[in-house]
Amino acid sequence: MAAFDYTQKINTLTTVAIDEVTRDLANLVTEGGEKVLKKMQEKGRIFMVNDAEKVAHPVMYGSGSTGYFDPAGLSGATTDDSNALNVAADEIMALAQFQMLSATRNINYPQAMPAGNLIPYISNAIKMNMMDILNKEEKLFLCGVDTGTAGTEEANYPLVGDKNFTTGLPMSMGAVVNGADTGSAIKFAGIDTDDATFAHWKPYVGAAGFTSSPSFDLWTAALDDAILACSFSETERPDWILTTKAAYKDILVRLRGKSQINDAVLANLGTTDEIPYAGCMIDWSRYLTKDKVWDVTAWDHSSAGTAETPILGINTNSLRLNVVAGGGVNEDSLGFVQKVGGTQKHAAKANVFDRVQYKRCWSLDGGRRSFFQIEGATLD
């Protein structure tokens, strides 16, 4: 009877703790997020959405037919192309689709704990698990694998039927910035990336012009060209550049050498890693490494390619994380993680556990042409 009461107590406390911890994504991400999730939280780009198979965003392509005329005399009509107003209306919208995928894990507890208040222990155990979930989600997005190990990174595409969709794994950065894909068989989010009418659905690929020892002029030339090529409006432009620690340190050296980092920026380098440059903030991630997945012009979703340093331009006004409301106690405070069933006993261990699951996907709701990758660098 005691074991039953203990299990029921764990079950109730876990359910309440999951709701309380995961409904406050802002604080959870602040404490447990790394770079990408924290940036998404700061920009208000983490969305709680209804459960569905996919998330879809409209994409404009091609151009419709417009007639121009003088309303006073209804004469002088011209059109902007060979079509006239008496032909069928042109379809200029498609939908980019992103698969919603689930994940699950066990949260383990000892089968017996000292008498006393279990609330702090359960609450902290849930919080640590949720922070670990966020940590793995960041690795999955940046590296395509949740280990973040150099040499194992992948480009996972977002929709079933895409060229390199990996069952169970959400979209990764290697797919977002891969602008070298060509051929009618290559699709991203269900859209042919080589179709001329979807030219704006392909990110920009720039040439670094250097390998392992760039100068200040080579750095600025590569960054300037990429930023300008991807800037279309105030919101459709890259505003965040993410790279490896080695490349970030090299940029710091070059900028300091040219006195391009002023005292105000230097004063803040103790509290932030970001360096302002041409309307963007340059930052680094400890998960990004030199890998063949970043050699986009040679990499063909197999083993081809040379390990290169990722220099990635991101439009945080387009990138978003969608999480499905989970929870289980109070409908007014649903979190994104849901407990599955009651607390169970391990068959061969002196532990009990709760199974939890969550559903999410990354998507782009503001286009993909405002993203870039500069390839060719091989900084360690």
C-alpha positions in Angstrom: 0.0 0.0 0.0 2.9 2.3 0.8 4.4 1.8 -2.6 1.0 2.6 -4.2 0.7 5.8 -2.2 4.2 6.8 -3.1 3.7 6.2 -6.8 0.5 8.1 -6.8 2.2 11.0 -5.1 5.0 11.0 -7.6 2.4 10.9 -10.4 0.5 13.9 -9.2 3.6 16.0 -8.4 5.2 15.2 -11.8 2.1 16.3 -13.7 1.8 19.5 -11.8 5.6 20.3 -12.1 5.5 19.6 -15.8 2.7 22.1 -16.4 4.4 24.8 -14.2 7.8 24.4 -15.7 7.0 24.2 -19.4 4.2 26.8 -19.6 6.8 29.5 -18.8 9.0 29.0 -21.9 10.7 32.4 -21.5 12.2 31.7 -18.2 12.9 28.0 -19.0 14.8 29.0 -22.2 16.7 31.8 -20.4 18.0 29.2 -18.0 18.3 26.2 -20.2 18.7 27.5 -23.7 21.9 28.0 -25.5 22.2 30.6 -28.4 19.4 29.8 -30.9 16.6 29.1 -28.5 17.5 32.1 -26.4 17.5 34.3 -29.5 14.1 32.9 -30.6 12.7 33.7 -27.2 14.1 37.2 -27.2 12.6 37.9 -30.6 9.2 36.4 -29.7 9.7 33.6 -32.2 8.6 30.6 -30.1 4.9 29.9 -30.8 2.4 27.6 -29.0 0.3 26.1 -31.8 -2.5 23.6 -32.0 -1.7 19.9 -32.6 -1.5 19.1 -36.3 0.4 17.0 -38.8 2.1 20.0 -40.4 2.7 23.7 -40.1 2.1 25.6 -43.4 3.2 29.1 -44.4 2.2 30.9 -47.7 4.9 31.5 -50.2 4.5 33.9 -53.2 5.9 32.9 -56.5 5.7 34.1 -60.1 3.6 37.2 -60.9 0.0 37.9 -61.8 -1.2 39.9 -64.8 -2.1 43.6 -64.2 -3.8 45.9 -66.7 -3.0 49.6 -66.7 -5.4 52.2 -68.3 -6.7 55.7 -68.2 -10.0 55.6 -66.2 -11.2 58.9 -67.9 -11.4 57.4 -71.4 -10.9 53.7 -70.7 -8.2 53.7 -73.3 -4.5 53.1 -73.6 -4.7 49.8 -71.8 -1.4 48.0 -71.4 -0.4 44.9 -69.5 2.7 44.1 -67.7 3.2 40.9 -69.6 1.8 38.9 -72.5 -1.4 38.0 -70.5 -4.5 40.1 -70.7 -7.4 40.5 -68.3 -9.6 38.0 -70.2 -7.3 35.0 -69.3 -7.6 33.0 -66.2 -6.2 34.5 -63.0 -2.6 33.5 -62.3 -2.0 31.4 -59.2 0.8 33.2 -57.3 0.7 31.4 -53.9 2.0 28.1 -52.7 2.4 26.6 -49.2 5.7 25.7 -47.6 5.0 22.8 -45.3 6.9 21.7 -42.2 6.3 18.3 -40.5 5.4 18.3 -36.9 7.4 15.6 -35.1 7.3 14.1 -31.6 9.9 13.1 -29.1 9.7 11.1 -25.8 11.8 10.3 -22.8 11.6 8.7 -19.3 12.0 10.7 -16.1 13.4 8.4 -13.5 13.0 8.6 -9.7 14.4 6.3 -6.9 11.8 3.8 -5.7 12.0 5.2 -2.2 13.1 8.5 -0.8 13.6 9.8 2.7 10.4 11.0 4.4 9.7 14.7 3.9 8.6 17.2 1.4 9.0 15.7 -2.1 7.9 18.9 -4.0 11.4 20.5 -4.3 13.0 17.3 -5.5 10.3 16.5 -8.1 10.2 20.2 -9.2 14.0 20.3 -9.7 14.1 16.9 -11.4 11.5 18.0 -13.9 13.2 21.4 -14.5 16.6 19.6 -15.2 14.9 17.3 -17.7 13.2 20.1 -19.4 16.5 22.1 -19.7 18.1 19.0 -21.1 15.3 18.6 -23.7 15.9 22.2 -24.8 19.7 21.6 -25.0 19.2 18.6 -27.2 16.7 20.5 -29.4 19.3 23.2 -30.0 21.9 20.6 -31.0 19.3 18.9 -33.3 18.6 22.2 -35.1 22.2 23.3 -35.5 23.9 19.9 -36.1 21.1 17.6 -37.3 22.0 15.2 -34.5 21.6 15.7 -30.7 25.2 14.8 -29.9 26.8 17.8 -31.6 29.9 15.8 -32.5 32.2 17.0 -35.3 32.0 14.8 -38.3 28.5 13.6 -37.7 26.4 16.6 -38.6 23.5 16.3 -41.0 21.1 18.4 -43.1 17.6 17.2 -42.2 14.9 18.6 -44.4 11.5 19.6 -43.0 8.8 17.6 -44.9 8.2 14.0 -45.9 9.1 13.8 -49.6 11.9 16.3 -49.4 15.3 15.2 -50.7 16.8 14.5 -47.3 13.9 14.2 -44.8 15.0 12.0 -41.9 12.1 10.2 -40.1 11.6 11.5 -36.6 14.1 14.4 -36.8 13.1 18.1 -37.2 14.6 20.5 -39.8 18.2 21.4 -39.2 20.3 24.4 -40.1 22.3 22.5 -42.7 19.1 22.2 -44.7 18.0 25.8 -44.2 21.1 27.3 -45.6 21.9 24.8 -48.3 21.4 26.9 -51.4 23.4 24.8 -53.8 20.7 22.1 -54.4 19.8 21.9 -58.0 17.5 19.6 -59.9 13.8 19.0 -60.0 14.1 16.2 -57.4 15.4 18.6 -54.7 12.6 20.0 -52.6 12.6 22.0 -49.4 9.4 22.1 -47.4 7.6 20.6 -50.4 8.8 23.3 -52.8 11.1 22.7 -55.8 14.2 24.7 -55.0 15.4 24.7 -58.6 12.1 26.1 -60.0 12.7 29.6 -61.5 9.4 30.8 -60.1 10.6 30.0 -56.6 14.0 31.7 -56.9 13.4 33.5 -53.7 12.9 30.2 -51.8 16.6 29.4 -52.1 19.2 30.8 -49.7 22.4 32.6 -50.8 25.7 30.8 -51.0 28.7 33.0 -50.9 32.4 32.2 -51.5 34.7 33.0 -48.6 37.6 33.8 -50.8 39.9 32.4 -48.1 40.5 29.1 -46.2 42.4 29.1 -43.0 44.1 32.5 -42.7 41.7 35.3 -43.8 42.6 39.0 -43.7 40.4 41.8 -42.6 39.6 42.7 -46.2 38.6 39.1 -47.1 36.4 38.8 -44.1 34.5 42.1 -44.8 34.2 41.4 -48.5 32.6 38.0 -47.9 30.3 39.3 -45.2 29.3 42.4 -47.1 28.5 40.5 -50.3 26.4 38.0 -48.5 24.5 40.5 -46.3 23.7 42.8 -49.3 22.6 39.8 -51.5 20.2 38.7 -48.8 18.7 42.1 -47.9 15.3 42.9 -49.4 13.5 44.9 -46.7 13.7 45.9 -43.1 12.4 42.5 -42.0 13.5 40.3 -44.9 17.2 40.4 -44.3 19.8 38.6 -42.2 20.2 40.0 -38.7 22.2 37.3 -37.0 25.5 35.6 -38.1 26.4 32.4 -36.4 29.7 30.6 -36.7 32.2 28.5 -34.8 34.3 29.7 -31.9 37.5 29.6 -34.0 36.0 31.8 -36.7 34.5 34.2 -34.2 37.8 34.6 -32.5 39.4 35.3 -35.9 36.8 38.0 -36.6 37.6 39.6 -33.3 41.3 39.7 -34.0 40.7 41.3 -37.5 38.3 43.9 -36.2 40.4 44.8 -33.2 43.4 45.1 -35.5 41.5 47.7 -37.6 40.1 49.4 -34.6 36.6 48.6 -35.8 35.4 47.6 -32.3 34.8 50.7 -30.3 34.9 51.2 -26.5 31.2 50.8 -26.1 31.3 47.3 -27.7 34.4 46.3 -25.8 32.8 47.3 -22.5 29.9 44.9 -23.2 32.0 41.9 -24.4 32.0 40.7 -20.8 28.3 40.3 -20.8 27.6 39.4 -24.4 29.4 37.6 -27.2 27.6 39.4 -30.0 29.5 41.8 -32.2 27.5 44.3 -34.3 28.4 44.3 -38.0 26.5 45.9 -40.9 23.1 45.6 -39.2 23.8 42.1 -38.0 25.0 40.6 -34.8 27.9 38.1 -35.1 27.9 35.3 -32.5 29.3 31.8 -32.1 27.9 28.4 -30.9 29.8 25.7 -29.1 27.8 23.1 -31.1 28.9 24.3 -34.5 32.0 22.7 -35.8 34.0 22.3 -39.1 32.1 19.6 -41.0 31.6 18.4 -44.5 27.9 19.2 -44.2 28.8 22.9 -44.7 30.5 22.2 -48.1 27.2 22.8 -49.8 28.5 22.9 -53.4 30.0 19.5 -53.2 27.9 17.8 -50.5 25.2 15.7 -52.1 23.4 14.4 -49.0 25.9 11.5 -48.8 29.6 11.3 -47.8 31.0 13.7 -50.4 32.5 17.1 -49.5 35.3 18.6 -47.5 35.0 19.7 -43.9 34.4 23.5 -43.8 33.7 26.1 -41.2 30.0 27.2 -41.0 29.5 31.0 -41.5 25.7 31.3 -41.4 23.5 34.2 -42.0 20.1 33.9 -40.3 16.9 36.0 -40.5 15.3 35.7 -37.1 12.2 37.4 -38.4 11.6 34.3 -40.5 12.8 31.4 -38.4 10.4 30.2 -35.7 9.9 27.3 -33.3 6.4 25.8 -33.1 5.5 23.8 -30.0 2.3 22.0 -29.4 0.4 22.6 -26.1 0.7 19.6 -23.8 0.1 19.7 -20.1 -2.5 17.8 -18.1 -3.8 19.6 -15.0 -4.9 23.2 -15.8 -6.0 24.1 -19.3 -5.1 27.7 -18.5 -1.5 26.8 -18.0 -0.7 24.2 -20.5 3.0 23.6 -21.2 4.6 22.0 -24.2 5.5 18.7 -22.6 2.8 16.1 -21.8 2.9 13.2 -19.4 1.9 9.9 -20.9 0.0 7.6 -18.5 0.8 7.2 -14.8 4.0 6.6 -12.9 5.4 3.1 -13.6 7.9 0.8 -12.0 10.9 -0.4 -13.8 10.8 -4.1 -14.4 14.4 -4.8 -13.4 15.5 -1.8 -11.5 14.7 -0.2 -8.2 13.3 2.9 -9.8 10.0 4.3 -10.9 9.6 6.5 -14.0 7.2 8.8 -15.8 7.1 8.9 -19.6 6.8 12.4 -21.2 6.4 13.5 -24.8 6.4 16.7 -26.8 5.7 17.7 -30.4 7.4 20.6 -32.3 8.9 21.8 -35.5 11.0 24.6 -36.9 9.6 26.6 -39.8 10.2 29.7 -41.9 7.3 32.1 -42.2 9.2 34.9 -43.9 11.0 33.3 -46.8 14.3 31.6 -47.2 16.2 34.0 -49.5 17.3 36.1 -46.5 19.5 33.3 -45.2 23.0 32.7 -46.4 26.1 30.5 -46.0 29.6 31.6 -46.8 31.5 28.5 -47.8 35.2 27.7 -48.4 36.6 28.6 -45.0 38.4 25.9 -43.0 39.3 27.6 -39.8 39.9 25.2 -36.9 
